Amino acid sequence: MKEKTLILEPGRADKEYWRDLWRYRELFFVLAWRDISARYKQTVVGVLWAVLQPVLTMIVMTLVFSKLAGLPSEGAAPYAIMVYAAMLPWQFFANSLSASGNSLVGNARLISKIYFPRLVIPTASVITAFIDFLIAFVILLALMGIYNFWPSWRLLTLPVFTCIAFLAAIGPGLLLASLNVKYRDFRYVIPFIVQFGLYISPVGFSTSIVREKLGEALFMIYALNPMVGVIDGFRWAILGAEATVYWPGLAISLAAISLFLWLGITRFRRTEKTFADVI
Amino acid sequence: MSDTIIRAEGLGKAYRISHEVAPSHDRFSEMITDRARRLFGASKNTDPTVEKFWALRGVSFDIREGEVVGIIGRNGAGKSTLLKILSRITEPTEGRAEIRGRVASLLEVGTGFHPELTGRENIFLNGAILGMSRTEIRRKFDDIVSFADVEKFLDTPVKRYSSGMHARLAFAVASFVEPEILIVDEVLAVGDAEFQKRCLGRMSDIADSGRTVIFVSHNLNTVSQLCTNGILIQNGQIVAKDNINNCIKAYISSGERPGGGDVYEPHAVHLQTKSRIVFAEVSSKEELSRNHFPIGASITFKIKVRVGRGEGSLRLGIAITSRDGLRITTLFSNNDENTLGYFAQGDELAFTCGIGGASLAAGQYYIKLSLDEVTQKMPIDVIENALSFSVSTPSIEPFPKIQGAGLLHFQQNWRVTKIK
């Protein structure tokens, strides 16, 4: 019945950290479930909100970039669907980033009173964003029906790109979360990143336009924005043969995602033990 | 069976404290300017505003399996820090501890309760947070509900619960966690007397079941009832480890309490982010000796409070209890509108309350202090037995001390006339 001895020492690298994380998986689900049910209880329009936000943004962007600016779509795909295919991962990214970035401060009492691997909190907080993503995805299917636009087999690869979008959000999310514990003014940084990111990411227009205008070399710098690769991937999967992916760009984005992920996890792990002291 | 289940060797925990009015390093921008300042001359180590404070140092002890240990000491002596280290919430700065077995810690009742969720949902949520598996919670669900006495309100969001119901449900969930080692901090400081009695019963059941329990409370009565052994901590160090009654004796004879004075170890108060009662004193112009007043004396309480983060509107409660635990009255600071206002973090407030009019009968009286944020329901700080004082008939009176006079003393005008 007795478990093995636990040793508490300063600076002791928890060799069993990841196993511990697995042992606390039930807490992960409970926290995720708490966030979801609390959210949909508080706001009557919870589901509606998850739908309205991307749809309205999509309509505005389609009007501005297609009708006013006269930009071309990817191949023959309807402009609205092209924009929506980018809105999906963008909303998921933005919501995940703000949820995970603010999650530790939002659970301050829990952190100062109970032990568990702290990584549980920011990762569980992303689940709400994922549910919103699923709801928004249903709208995509409806949109495809309206435009009579049929997806190809590539749609089946969407989970892979969703995973990449998750990783793209959780890396900076962990970084911001741990900084937020110590320096509270980072909570003002998060909405800024989200707002600014929407302008510089290829949500309202296609990446091929950007590549044309910037040239290959500059585009590689543009692709350092992790969302460039993710959005390209989403369009490739959703728009089927109409979309093309610029693979070197995707590779750069993936590299940037990995870098942020590494930065986020190491910073988080390094500061995790002091959360209870400074929060 | 006397297996050592917890062994601590030279445990220490240091915090960095800054001596400025507001904690400075909370802002990233300030960190940048700080770094810049250092870059241009000011060296790192001579920063006079930051100092290392050892909340706990050189703490070593063994706890055997099945032992029920009470940890006592003044606020800020390091009790909570020790519990936080043992429950893995924070890491020690030096030393090491070995723990054999699963630990569950109840450092607060109702941690993680979500106001929007129903009672039923919160049982599962809180249970999982305290380390219970879902099947375990399901098995104990009915027991938890009947102990908390909330059957009718299971599907009501807990934000509609009264604070008593809230506390009952929270304690019920927590008390059904069954680890090998249970660490409990001050959970009995909530709820009404009836419920506290039930909690106490539940706690002694747990203690009797052979589990190892580490218990911290300001209520020395509770500690002596529940625990067999004690650890007395002062200024971050263990000064006694003995059976509980000896520890309590040592504690009472060591400090000014329950006579009054600093309630907090003066240094440690800087570490607190919440508002804290830091000083308490009772006095009277007519006092016979320290904390000893004649009947009818007007008594003055002086309580100092340090304001914490985001707690601008505070109410202080002073409860006077008789020796047998009967609440005589509670004085609230907002009964007088002048004492209510908005304050910033780091402010120190002095509450002074003079009482007169009615007078207490001869006897021993105990003071419980509580501090509420006016907008919140739960108290921020509670100190049981913060002070005590005695009231007696002045020795100059022609009659010997009157026993069994009750609780109140009235001015009396007797006249005896012969009518027949």
Interface residues (C-beta under 8 A of the other chain):
Chain A: M1 K2 E3 K4 T5 L6 I7 L8 E9 P10 G11 R12 E26 L27 V30 R34 S37 A38 K41 Q42 N107 R109 L110 I111 S112 K113 I114 Y115 F116 L179 K182 Y183 R184 D185 F186 K273 T274 A276 D277
Chain B: Y15 H25 D26 R27 F28 S29 M31 K84 I85 L86 S87 R88 I89 T90 E91 P92 T93 E94 G95 R96 A97 E98 I99 R100 G101 R102 V103 S105 L107 E108 T111 G112 H114 E116 L117 E121 F124 L125 A128 I129 L130 S133 R134 P157 E180
